[in-house]
């Protein structure tokens, strides 16, 4: 499938045209955003005018600021942290750190670990 106008597929980092929101303001059909030089070309589906303005302003930020903002937005979708999971990870980290400090587990040489990772990636 090729990319370009009217095809609705990703092209070199841009999202091509998708069906637009009906002019009556309903949210039935989606619209799209074409990112070209960081500026939106059309509106996003199911995003208010205020949201579109926020996106426009966000796209004007430099890369590190956009990345930080994106990370915060994504984190906000996770919901409340699972306290049991947090406690389990903290205990696991403490256990691994204690084992490493004790010398009971000498670990593996970097060359061995790197080779194992490369082999695993090559099989994908």
C-alpha positions as CSV (number, residue, x, y, z in Angstrom):
1,X,0.0,0.0,0.0
2,X,1.4,3.4,-0.9
3,X,1.2,6.6,1.0
4,X,0.0,10.0,0.1
5,X,-3.0,12.2,-0.1
6,X,-6.3,10.3,0.3
7,X,-4.7,7.0,1.3
8,X,-4.8,7.5,5.1
9,X,-1.5,5.6,5.7
10,X,1.7,6.7,7.4
11,X,4.2,8.3,5.1
12,X,7.6,9.3,6.4
13,X,6.4,10.2,9.8
14,X,3.2,11.9,8.6
15,X,-0.3,10.6,8.9
16,X,-2.1,11.1,5.6
17,X,-5.7,12.3,5.3
18,X,-8.5,10.4,7.1
19,X,-12.2,10.9,7.0
20,X,-13.0,14.4,8.5
21,X,-15.5,15.2,11.3
22,X,-18.9,16.2,9.9
23,X,-19.5,19.9,9.7
24,X,-22.4,19.7,12.1
25,X,-19.9,19.2,14.9
26,X,-20.8,15.6,15.6
27,X,-17.9,13.2,16.5
28,X,-19.0,10.3,14.3
29,X,-16.3,10.4,11.7
30,X,-12.7,10.9,12.5
31,X,-10.4,13.6,11.3
32,X,-6.7,13.5,11.1
33,X,-3.5,15.4,11.7
34,X,-0.8,15.7,9.2
35,X,2.5,16.5,10.9
36,X,4.6,18.5,8.5
37,X,7.3,20.6,10.0
38,X,5.5,20.2,13.4
39,X,2.3,22.1,12.4
40,X,-1.1,20.4,12.3
41,X,-2.8,20.5,8.9
42,X,-6.3,19.4,10.0
43,X,-7.9,18.7,13.3
44,X,-7.7,15.5,15.4
45,X,-10.7,13.2,15.8
46,X,-12.6,13.8,19.1
47,X,-10.6,16.7,20.2
48,X,-12.2,20.0,21.1
49,X,-11.1,23.4,19.7
50,X,-9.3,24.0,23.0
51,X,-7.5,20.6,22.6
52,X,-6.5,21.5,19.0
53,X,-5.1,24.9,20.3
54,X,-3.2,23.1,23.0
55,X,-1.7,20.7,20.4
56,X,-0.8,23.6,18.1
57,X,1.0,25.3,21.0
58,X,2.7,22.0,22.1
59,X,4.0,21.4,18.6
60,X,5.8,24.8,18.8
61,X,7.9,23.6,21.8
62,X,11.4,22.3,21.3
63,X,12.0,18.6,21.2
64,X,13.0,18.0,24.9
65,X,9.9,20.0,26.1
66,X,7.6,18.1,23.7
67,X,9.1,14.8,24.9
68,X,8.6,15.7,28.6
69,X,5.0,16.9,27.9
70,X,4.2,13.7,25.9
71,X,5.6,11.6,28.8
72,X,3.5,13.4,31.3
73,X,0.4,13.0,29.1
74,X,1.0,9.3,28.6
75,X,1.6,8.8,32.3
76,X,-1.7,10.5,33.1
77,X,-3.4,7.6,31.2
78,X,-2.1,5.0,33.5
79,X,-4.4,5.9,36.4
80,X,-3.5,5.4,40.0
81,X,-0.4,3.5,40.8
82,X,-0.9,-0.1,42.0
83,X,0.6,0.0,45.5
84,X,1.1,-3.8,45.6
85,X,3.0,-3.8,42.3
86,X,5.1,-0.8,43.5
87,X,5.9,-2.6,46.8
88,X,6.7,-5.9,44.9
89,X,9.1,-4.1,42.5
90,X,10.8,-2.3,45.4
91,X,11.3,-5.6,47.2
92,X,12.7,-7.2,44.0
93,X,15.1,-4.4,43.5
94,X,16.3,-4.6,47.1
95,X,16.7,-8.4,46.7
96,X,18.8,-8.1,43.5
97,X,20.9,-5.3,44.9
98,X,21.6,-7.3,48.1
99,X,22.6,-10.4,46.0
100,X,24.9,-8.3,43.8
101,X,26.6,-6.7,46.9
102,X,27.0,-10.0,48.7
103,X,29.1,-11.6,46.0
104,X,26.8,-14.7,46.0
105,X,26.1,-14.0,42.3
106,X,29.2,-13.1,40.3
107,X,27.0,-11.9,37.4
108,X,27.9,-12.5,33.8
109,X,30.7,-10.9,31.6
110,X,29.4,-8.1,29.4
111,X,30.6,-9.9,26.3
112,X,28.4,-12.9,27.2
113,X,25.3,-10.8,27.9
114,X,25.8,-8.7,24.8
115,X,26.1,-11.9,22.6
116,X,22.9,-13.3,24.2
117,X,21.0,-10.1,23.6
118,X,22.2,-10.0,20.0
119,X,21.2,-13.6,19.4
120,X,17.8,-12.9,20.8
121,X,17.3,-9.8,18.6
122,X,18.5,-11.7,15.5
123,X,15.7,-14.3,16.1
124,X,13.0,-11.7,15.9
